[in-house]
Amino acid sequence: MSDPYEAIALSRPNEVAIGGALITMVEPDLGVEHAYNRWYEDDHFYSGAMQGPWVFAGRRFVAPRPLREARTPVSEPAVEPPDAGCYISCYWVTAGQEAGSERWSYLAMAEGLMPFGRGFTQRRHVYTAFHRYCFGLVRDEGPLKPHLALDAPCAGLLVEIVDAPGPDGFERLQGVLRDDVLPPALAGSSASMVLAFAPKEFSQGLIDQPGTPRVEPPEKVGSRLCLLWFLDADPTDGDAPDLRRHHGALEASGAGSLAFSGAFVPTVVGTDRYVDELR
């Protein structure tokens, strides 16, 4: 019998680089917010993601009620209702090892955790998908690089979802954002970097069994981008610079439309900070 640890340890590629991400925005049911936070932080963050092979960074963020009320109105929303999604978690997956990481994630959930009561049914997946890393822009010259984003100091996260008119317009949307719209918005802003990801179809099928809420298939695969802005300024600070000035440039380009824009702050690990501010 082959040694699975040897197979993983010697597998290539193994460069420290983002190949993909699991991005999952979740809404706990009313009244179970404390229980959900403790389950996710004490168990699921690790057992459902960080213990898996090829996941090399992870972080959780939370949106208290004032931040959810300040979300940008959009005509065709990716999130319904617009204030859903109290928590979002992001995990980086090593470039070239995305398939194996997703396979582990599926098996861990479906066979290693849920059948043993390690799930939490009183929650809803608002936006959850495995993503392909597309590009990253860093504001300042220096040692900070995209793969460090989840470990570097961070005061907040602005999450944006942008849709091309259809799959034929995806490459144009990506190019317009990368080359024209985002660089001037990032320069001199309160964001240290912005990273772009494209959702993918689930390769392992859906987990749909007792012990966990159903995760619906990702929508608009092939025409959607998810932008993660890592903020130096606390988005709850009313004096923080507005990072949404690029919305007009995006609309004027005709390359795509905004489907979600909402800010979060990092959770404070080992506490229930912000839980009482969700409702």
C-alpha contacts under 8 A as a table, 3 or more apart, distances in Angstrom:
res1	aa1	res2	aa2	distance
2	S	7	A	7.89
3	D	6	E	5.33
3	D	7	A	6.37
4	P	7	A	4.97
4	P	8	I	6.26
5	Y	8	I	5.20
5	Y	9	A	5.99
6	E	9	A	5.06
6	E	10	L	5.99
7	A	10	L	5.50
7	A	11	S	5.88
8	I	11	S	5.12
8	I	53	P	7.68
11	S	14	N	6.91
12	R	96	G	7.82
13	P	95	A	7.16
13	P	96	G	5.91
13	P	97	Q	7.26
14	N	94	T	6.91
14	N	95	A	7.50
14	N	96	G	7.85
15	E	94	T	7.25
15	E	95	A	7.27
16	V	94	T	6.45
16	V	95	A	7.67
16	V	147	H	7.44
17	A	94	T	5.69
17	A	95	A	5.59
17	A	147	H	5.97
18	I	21	A	7.57
18	I	92	W	5.97
18	I	93	V	5.79
18	I	94	T	5.25
18	I	95	A	5.21
18	I	133	Y	6.60
18	I	146	P	7.80
18	I	147	H	5.88
19	G	92	W	7.55
19	G	93	V	5.75
19	G	94	T	5.25
19	G	95	A	3.41
19	G	96	G	6.24
19	G	97	Q	7.52
19	G	98	E	6.76
19	G	132	R	6.34
19	G	133	Y	5.41
20	G	92	W	6.13
20	G	93	V	5.05
20	G	94	T	6.94
20	G	95	A	6.66
20	G	98	E	6.32
20	G	130	F	7.11
20	G	131	H	5.26
20	G	132	R	4.42
20	G	133	Y	4.84
20	G	197	F	7.56
21	A	90	C	6.73
21	A	91	Y	5.33
21	A	92	W	4.66
21	A	93	V	5.51
21	A	130	F	5.75
21	A	131	H	5.03
21	A	132	R	6.60
21	A	133	Y	6.98
21	A	197	F	7.64
22	L	89	S	7.89
22	L	90	C	5.76
22	L	91	Y	5.19
22	L	92	W	6.85
22	L	93	V	7.74
22	L	128	T	7.52
22	L	129	A	6.00
22	L	130	F	4.48
22	L	131	H	6.10
23	I	88	I	7.14
23	I	89	S	5.88
23	I	90	C	4.68
23	I	91	Y	6.65
23	I	127	Y	7.70
23	I	128	T	5.76
23	I	129	A	5.84
23	I	130	F	6.45
23	I	131	H	7.28
24	T	88	I	5.51
24	T	89	S	5.41
24	T	90	C	6.66
24	T	125	H	7.25
24	T	126	V	7.74
24	T	127	Y	5.76
24	T	128	T	4.06
24	T	129	A	6.43
25	M	85	G	5.46
25	M	86	C	7.43
25	M	87	Y	5.65
25	M	88	I	4.14
25	M	89	S	6.56
25	M	125	H	6.21
25	M	126	V	5.45
25	M	127	Y	4.94
25	M	128	T	5.89
26	V	84	A	7.85
26	V	85	G	4.93
26	V	86	C	6.34
26	V	87	Y	5.43
26	V	88	I	6.24
26	V	123	R	6.78
26	V	124	R	5.65
26	V	125	H	4.65
26	V	126	V	5.29
26	V	127	Y	7.00
26	V	128	T	7.84
27	E	84	A	6.04
27	E	85	G	4.59
27	E	86	C	5.37
27	E	87	Y	6.65
27	E	123	R	5.55
27	E	124	R	5.14
27	E	125	H	6.47
27	E	126	V	6.57
28	P	32	V	6.69
28	P	33	E	5.88
28	P	36	Y	6.55
28	P	86	C	7.38
28	P	122	Q	6.16
28	P	123	R	4.11
28	P	124	R	6.31
29	D	32	V	5.90
29	D	33	E	6.93
29	D	122	Q	5.39
29	D	123	R	5.26
29	D	124	R	7.47
30	L	33	E	6.76
31	G	34	H	7.98
32	V	35	A	5.29
32	V	36	Y	6.03
32	V	122	Q	7.38
33	E	36	Y	5.12
33	E	37	N	6.15
33	E	275	V	6.42
34	H	37	N	5.19
34	H	38	R	6.27
34	H	272	D	7.04
34	H	275	V	6.34
35	A	38	R	5.28
35	A	39	W	6.13
36	Y	39	W	5.13
36	Y	40	Y	6.08
36	Y	120	F	7.24
36	Y	122	Q	7.97
36	Y	123	R	7.96
37	N	40	Y	5.28
37	N	41	E	6.03
37	N	272	D	7.10
37	N	275	V	7.68
38	R	41	E	5.27
38	R	42	D	5.58
38	R	43	D	7.84
38	R	272	D	7.69
39	W	42	D	5.42
39	W	43	D	5.55
39	W	44	H	6.37
39	W	120	F	7.54
40	Y	43	D	5.54
40	Y	44	H	4.56
40	Y	45	F	5.51
41	E	44	H	6.34
41	E	45	F	5.56
41	E	46	Y	7.79
41	E	269	V	7.51
41	E	270	G	7.83
42	D	45	F	7.18
42	D	46	Y	7.74
43	D	46	Y	5.81
43	D	47	S	5.84
43	D	48	G	7.80
44	H	47	S	5.02
44	H	48	G	4.93
44	H	49	A	7.25
44	H	118	R	7.90
44	H	119	G	7.97
45	F	48	G	5.83
45	F	49	A	5.84
45	F	50	M	6.43
46	Y	49	A	5.43
46	Y	50	M	4.56
46	Y	51	Q	5.53
47	S	50	M	6.55
47	S	51	Q	5.65
47	S	52	G	7.76
47	S	108	A	7.92
48	G	51	Q	7.07
48	G	52	G	7.49
48	G	105	S	6.60
48	G	108	A	6.59
48	G	109	M	6.55
48	G	113	L	7.92
49	A	52	G	5.55
49	A	55	V	7.02
49	A	91	Y	7.62
49	A	105	S	6.68
50	M	53	P	7.97
50	M	55	V	5.93
50	M	56	F	7.31
50	M	57	A	7.38
50	M	58	G	6.96
50	M	91	Y	7.96
51	Q	55	V	7.65
52	G	55	V	6.05
52	G	101	S	6.80
52	G	104	W	6.47
52	G	105	S	6.95
53	P	100	G	7.81
53	P	101	S	6.03
53	P	104	W	7.48
54	W	93	V	5.52
54	W	94	T	5.27
54	W	97	Q	6.48
54	W	98	E	7.73
54	W	100	G	7.98
54	W	101	S	5.97
55	V	58	G	7.75
55	V	91	Y	6.61
55	V	92	W	5.68
55	V	93	V	4.63
55	V	94	T	6.49
55	V	101	S	7.10
56	F	91	Y	7.53
56	F	92	W	5.93
56	F	93	V	6.28
56	F	94	T	6.95
57	A	91	Y	5.59
57	A	92	W	5.29
57	A	93	V	7.73
57	A	150	L	6.27
57	A	151	D	7.13
58	G	89	S	7.23
58	G	90	C	5.57
58	G	91	Y	4.23
58	G	92	W	6.44
58	G	150	L	6.07
58	G	151	D	7.84
59	R	89	S	5.75
59	R	90	C	5.61
59	R	91	Y	6.72
59	R	150	L	5.86
59	R	151	D	7.76
59	R	266	P	7.73
60	R	87	Y	7.20
60	R	88	I	5.89
60	R	89	S	4.35
60	R	90	C	6.58
60	R	266	P	6.09
60	R	267	T	5.91
61	F	87	Y	5.74
61	F	88	I	5.28
61	F	89	S	6.18
61	F	156	G	7.90
61	F	157	L	7.47
61	F	264	F	5.70
61	F	265	V	5.28
61	F	266	P	4.20
61	F	267	T	5.13
62	V	86	C	5.67
62	V	87	Y	4.46
62	V	88	I	6.37
62	V	264	F	5.16
62	V	265	V	5.41
62	V	266	P	6.12
62	V	267	T	5.89
62	V	274	Y	7.52
63	A	66	P	7.85
63	A	67	L	5.68
63	A	68	R	6.11
63	A	85	G	7.63
63	A	86	C	5.06
63	A	87	Y	6.26
63	A	263	A	6.71
63	A	264	F	4.56
63	A	265	V	6.35
63	A	278	L	7.16
64	P	67	L	5.63
64	P	68	R	6.55
64	P	86	C	6.86
64	P	264	F	7.74
64	P	274	Y	6.34
64	P	275	V	7.72
64	P	277	E	5.25
64	P	278	L	4.55
64	P	279	R	7.62
65	R	68	R	5.15
65	R	69	E	6.16
65	R	277	E	6.13
65	R	278	L	4.84
65	R	279	R	5.83
66	P	69	E	5.11
66	P	70	A	6.32
66	P	236	T	7.82
67	L	70	A	5.08
67	L	71	R	6.68
67	L	235	P	7.78
67	L	236	T	6.79
67	L	262	G	7.27
67	L	263	A	6.21
67	L	264	F	7.02
68	R	71	R	5.46
68	R	82	P	7.86
68	R	83	D	5.09
68	R	84	A	7.65
68	R	86	C	7.82
68	R	262	G	6.76
68	R	263	A	7.49
69	E	83	D	6.42
70	A	262	G	7.50
71	R	82	P	7.56
71	R	83	D	7.47
71	R	260	F	7.86
71	R	261	S	5.92
71	R	262	G	4.83
71	R	263	A	7.32
72	T	260	F	7.07
72	T	261	S	5.56
72	T	262	G	6.82
73	P	82	P	7.87
73	P	260	F	7.88
74	V	77	P	5.72
74	V	258	L	6.54
74	V	259	A	5.92
74	V	260	F	6.79
75	S	259	A	7.44
76	E	258	L	7.96
76	E	259	A	5.82
77	P	80	E	6.78
77	P	82	P	7.26
77	P	258	L	7.99
77	P	259	A	4.60
77	P	260	F	6.05
78	A	127	Y	7.95
78	A	161	I	7.29
78	A	259	A	5.18
78	A	260	F	5.99
79	V	82	P	5.56
79	V	83	D	7.88
79	V	84	A	6.79
79	V	85	G	7.98
79	V	126	V	6.36
79	V	127	Y	7.09
79	V	259	A	7.78
79	V	260	F	6.78
80	E	83	D	7.36
80	E	84	A	6.33
80	E	126	V	7.48
81	P	84	A	5.48
84	A	126	V	6.88
85	G	88	I	7.10
85	G	126	V	5.94
85	G	127	Y	7.96
86	C	278	L	6.91
87	Y	264	F	7.98
90	C	150	L	7.89
92	W	147	H	7.68
93	V	97	Q	7.09
93	V	98	E	6.20
93	V	101	S	7.19
94	T	97	Q	5.57
94	T	98	E	6.72
95	A	98	E	6.66
96	G	99	A	7.95
97	Q	100	G	5.62
97	Q	101	S	6.31
98	E	101	S	5.17
98	E	102	E	6.21
99	A	102	E	5.27
99	A	103	R	6.18
99	A	203	S	7.76
100	G	103	R	5.02
100	G	104	W	6.23
101	S	104	W	5.20
101	S	105	S	6.22
102	E	105	S	4.96
102	E	106	Y	6.18
102	E	130	F	7.82
102	E	203	S	7.60
102	E	204	Q	7.51
103	R	106	Y	5.27
103	R	107	L	6.30
103	R	203	S	7.99
103	R	204	Q	6.57
104	W	107	L	5.24
104	W	108	A	5.90
105	S	108	A	5.18
105	S	109	M	6.21
106	Y	109	M	5.36
106	Y	110	A	5.95
106	Y	204	Q	6.69
106	Y	207	I	7.44
107	L	110	A	5.15
107	L	111	E	5.39
107	L	112	G	6.53
108	A	111	E	5.68
108	A	112	G	4.48
108	A	113	L	5.96
109	M	112	G	5.76
109	M	113	L	5.11
109	M	114	M	5.73
109	M	207	I	7.81
110	A	113	L	6.60
110	A	114	M	5.81
110	A	115	P	7.19
110	A	207	I	6.33
110	A	209	Q	7.96
111	E	114	M	6.48
111	E	115	P	6.20
112	G	115	P	6.84
112	G	116	F	7.23
113	L	116	F	5.43
113	L	117	G	6.68
113	L	118	R	4.94
113	L	119	G	6.74
114	M	117	G	5.42
114	M	118	R	5.19
114	M	119	G	5.19
114	M	210	P	7.51
114	M	211	G	5.28
114	M	212	T	6.76
115	P	118	R	7.38
115	P	210	P	7.99
115	P	211	G	7.09
117	G	211	G	6.59
118	R	211	G	7.52
119	G	211	G	5.12
119	G	212	T	5.49
120	F	123	R	6.92
120	F	211	G	6.34
120	F	212	T	5.86
120	F	213	P	7.78
121	T	211	G	5.73
121	T	212	T	4.91
121	T	213	P	5.49
122	Q	213	P	7.67
123	R	213	P	6.84
124	R	213	P	6.47
125	H	128	T	6.14
125	H	213	P	7.50
125	H	214	R	7.78
125	H	215	V	6.18
125	H	216	E	7.91
127	Y	218	P	7.86
128	T	215	V	7.20
128	T	218	P	7.15
129	A	199	P	5.87
129	A	200	K	6.80
129	A	201	E	7.82
129	A	202	F	7.57
129	A	217	P	7.85
129	A	218	P	5.99
130	F	199	P	5.82
130	F	200	K	5.79
130	F	201	E	7.62
130	F	202	F	7.19
131	H	197	F	5.68
131	H	198	A	5.12
131	H	199	P	4.15
131	H	200	K	5.40
132	R	197	F	5.43
132	R	198	A	5.12
132	R	199	P	6.28
132	R	200	K	6.74
133	Y	195	L	7.94
133	Y	196	A	6.36
133	Y	197	F	4.58
133	Y	198	A	6.58
134	C	195	L	7.77
134	C	196	A	5.45
134	C	197	F	5.25
134	C	198	A	6.76
135	F	178	R	7.58
135	F	195	L	5.98
135	F	196	A	5.37
135	F	197	F	7.34
136	G	146	P	6.22
136	G	193	M	7.16
136	G	194	V	5.81
136	G	195	L	4.22
136	G	196	A	6.13
137	L	146	P	7.73
137	L	178	R	7.81
137	L	183	P	7.43
137	L	193	M	5.50
137	L	194	V	5.41
137	L	195	L	6.37
138	V	141	E	7.56
138	V	144	L	7.64
138	V	145	K	7.04
138	V	146	P	7.31
138	V	186	L	7.97
138	V	192	S	6.09
138	V	193	M	4.26
138	V	194	V	6.68
139	R	186	L	5.96
139	R	187	A	5.77
139	R	188	G	7.50
139	R	191	A	7.30
139	R	192	S	5.29
139	R	193	M	5.54
140	D	192	S	7.13
141	E	144	L	7.85
144	L	148	L	6.70
144	L	149	A	7.91
145	K	148	L	5.59
145	K	149	A	7.06
146	P	149	A	5.41
146	P	193	M	7.43
146	P	195	L	7.18
147	H	150	L	7.48
148	L	151	D	5.48
148	L	152	A	5.88
149	A	152	A	5.39
149	A	230	F	7.18
153	P	232	D	7.93
154	C	157	L	7.74
154	C	230	F	6.43
154	C	231	L	5.85
154	C	232	D	5.70
154	C	266	P	7.50
155	A	230	F	7.77
155	A	231	L	5.54
155	A	232	D	5.17
155	A	233	A	5.50
155	A	234	D	4.94
155	A	235	P	7.59
155	A	265	V	6.29
155	A	266	P	6.84
156	G	230	F	6.21
156	G	231	L	4.83
156	G	232	D	6.86
156	G	233	A	6.78
156	G	234	D	5.61
156	G	235	P	6.12
156	G	263	A	7.04
156	G	264	F	5.62
156	G	265	V	4.28
156	G	266	P	6.09
157	L	228	L	6.70
157	L	229	W	5.56
157	L	230	F	4.92
157	L	231	L	5.65
157	L	263	A	5.61
157	L	264	F	5.09
157	L	265	V	6.08
157	L	266	P	7.66
158	L	227	L	7.97
158	L	228	L	5.93
158	L	229	W	4.90
158	L	230	F	6.70
158	L	231	L	7.30
158	L	261	S	6.97
158	L	262	G	5.71
158	L	263	A	4.26
158	L	264	F	6.28
159	V	226	C	7.18
159	V	227	L	5.82
159	V	228	L	4.97
159	V	229	W	6.44
159	V	260	F	7.49
159	V	261	S	5.68
159	V	262	G	5.46
159	V	263	A	6.12
159	V	264	F	7.81
160	E	226	C	5.72
160	E	227	L	4.98
160	E	228	L	6.61
160	E	258	L	7.47
160	E	259	A	7.41
160	E	260	F	5.17
160	E	261	S	4.35
160	E	262	G	6.61
161	I	224	R	7.05
161	I	225	L	5.77
161	I	226	C	4.55
161	I	227	L	6.22
161	I	258	L	6.18
161	I	259	A	5.25
161	I	260	F	4.91
161	I	261	S	6.67
162	V	224	R	5.80
162	V	225	L	5.26
162	V	226	C	6.42
162	V	227	L	7.77
162	V	256	G	6.40
162	V	257	S	5.62
162	V	258	L	4.63
162	V	259	A	5.48
162	V	260	F	7.15
163	D	166	G	7.76
163	D	220	K	7.76
163	D	223	S	5.81
163	D	224	R	4.50
163	D	225	L	6.41
163	D	256	G	5.30
163	D	257	S	5.34
163	D	258	L	6.45
163	D	259	A	6.62
164	A	167	P	7.06
164	A	169	G	5.50
164	A	170	F	5.50
164	A	173	L	6.02
164	A	223	S	5.11
164	A	224	R	6.21
164	A	255	A	6.18
164	A	256	G	4.27
164	A	257	S	6.56
165	P	168	D	7.81
165	P	169	G	6.01
165	P	170	F	7.88
165	P	223	S	7.23
165	P	255	A	7.38
165	P	256	G	6.10
165	P	257	S	7.78
166	G	169	G	5.47
166	G	170	F	6.79
166	G	222	G	7.79
166	G	223	S	5.38
167	P	170	F	5.31
167	P	222	G	5.24
167	P	223	S	4.64
168	D	171	E	7.36
168	D	223	S	7.75
169	G	172	R	5.36
169	G	173	L	6.16
169	G	223	S	6.99
169	G	255	A	7.07
170	F	173	L	5.04
170	F	174	Q	6.16
170	F	222	G	6.68
170	F	223	S	4.98
170	F	224	R	7.27
171	E	174	Q	5.13
171	E	175	G	6.17
172	R	175	G	5.10
172	R	176	V	5.99
172	R	255	A	6.47
173	L	176	V	5.21
173	L	177	L	6.11
173	L	255	A	4.98
173	L	256	G	6.03
174	Q	177	L	5.33
174	Q	178	R	6.03
174	Q	225	L	7.82
175	G	178	R	5.12
175	G	179	D	5.74
175	G	180	D	7.67
176	V	179	D	5.43
176	V	180	D	5.18
176	V	181	V	6.19
176	V	253	S	7.66
176	V	255	A	7.00
177	L	180	D	5.69
177	L	181	V	4.75
177	L	182	L	5.39
177	L	250	L	7.61
178	R	181	V	6.72
178	R	182	L	5.87
178	R	183	P	7.01
179	D	182	L	6.97
179	D	183	P	6.69
180	D	183	P	6.41
180	D	184	P	7.46
181	V	184	P	6.51
181	V	185	A	6.74
181	V	246	H	6.38
181	V	249	A	6.16
181	V	250	L	6.38
182	L	185	A	5.05
182	L	186	L	5.96
182	L	246	H	7.07
183	P	186	L	5.17
183	P	187	A	6.14
184	P	187	A	5.21
185	A	188	G	7.79
185	A	189	S	6.73
185	A	243	L	7.09
185	A	245	R	6.97
185	A	246	H	5.81
186	L	189	S	5.23
186	L	190	S	7.81
186	L	191	A	6.44
186	L	192	S	7.70
186	L	193	M	7.13
186	L	194	V	7.60
189	S	192	S	7.75
189	S	241	P	6.89
189	S	243	L	6.87
190	S	231	L	5.66
190	S	232	D	5.36
190	S	233	A	5.69
190	S	240	A	7.47
190	S	241	P	6.23
190	S	243	L	7.29
191	A	194	V	7.28
191	A	229	W	6.07
191	A	230	F	5.31
191	A	231	L	4.13
191	A	232	D	5.66
191	A	233	A	7.58
191	A	243	L	7.87
192	S	229	W	7.63
192	S	230	F	5.80
192	S	231	L	6.02
192	S	232	D	6.46
193	M	229	W	5.94
193	M	230	F	5.65
193	M	231	L	7.73
194	V	227	L	6.55
194	V	228	L	5.44
194	V	229	W	4.35
194	V	230	F	6.35
195	L	227	L	5.66
195	L	228	L	5.21
195	L	229	W	6.65
196	A	225	L	6.45
196	A	226	C	5.69
196	A	227	L	4.61
196	A	228	L	6.49
197	F	225	L	5.62
197	F	226	C	5.12
197	F	227	L	6.47
198	A	221	V	7.44
198	A	222	G	7.35
198	A	224	R	6.07
198	A	225	L	4.74
198	A	226	C	6.12
199	P	218	P	6.82
199	P	221	V	5.81
199	P	222	G	7.59
199	P	224	R	6.97
199	P	225	L	7.08
199	P	226	C	7.60
200	K	218	P	7.03
200	K	221	V	5.88
200	K	222	G	7.69
201	E	217	P	6.87
201	E	218	P	6.31
201	E	221	V	6.78
202	F	205	G	5.60
202	F	206	L	7.20
202	F	217	P	6.92
202	F	218	P	7.76
206	L	214	R	7.50
206	L	215	V	6.67
206	L	216	E	7.49
206	L	217	P	7.51
207	I	212	T	7.85
207	I	214	R	6.32
207	I	215	V	6.82
208	D	212	T	7.27
208	D	213	P	7.06
208	D	214	R	5.04
208	D	215	V	7.42
209	Q	212	T	6.47
209	Q	213	P	7.73
209	Q	214	R	7.49
210	P	213	P	7.75
218	P	221	V	6.52
220	K	223	S	5.54
220	K	224	R	5.77
221	V	224	R	6.07
231	L	234	D	7.15
231	L	235	P	7.85
233	A	237	D	7.62
233	A	240	A	6.00
233	A	241	P	7.88
234	D	237	D	5.52
234	D	240	A	6.83
234	D	265	V	7.24
235	P	238	G	7.39
235	P	240	A	6.39
235	P	263	A	6.55
235	P	264	F	7.30
235	P	265	V	7.27
236	T	240	A	7.91
237	D	240	A	5.43
242	D	245	R	6.63
243	L	246	H	7.29
244	R	247	H	5.73
245	R	248	G	6.51
245	R	249	A	7.80
246	H	249	A	5.11
246	H	250	L	6.24
247	H	250	L	5.09
247	H	251	E	6.25
247	H	258	L	7.51
248	G	251	E	5.14
248	G	252	A	6.06
249	A	252	A	5.04
249	A	253	S	6.12
250	L	253	S	5.22
250	L	254	G	6.85
250	L	255	A	6.98
250	L	256	G	6.70
250	L	257	S	7.11
251	E	254	G	5.56
251	E	255	A	7.46
251	E	256	G	6.87
251	E	257	S	6.36
253	S	256	G	7.58
254	G	257	S	7.73
258	L	261	S	7.45
267	T	273	R	7.07
267	T	274	Y	7.68
268	V	271	T	5.85
268	V	272	D	7.42
268	V	273	R	6.17
272	D	275	V	5.69
273	R	276	D	7.50
274	Y	277	E	5.04
274	Y	278	L	6.71
275	V	278	L	5.69
276	D	279	R	7.17
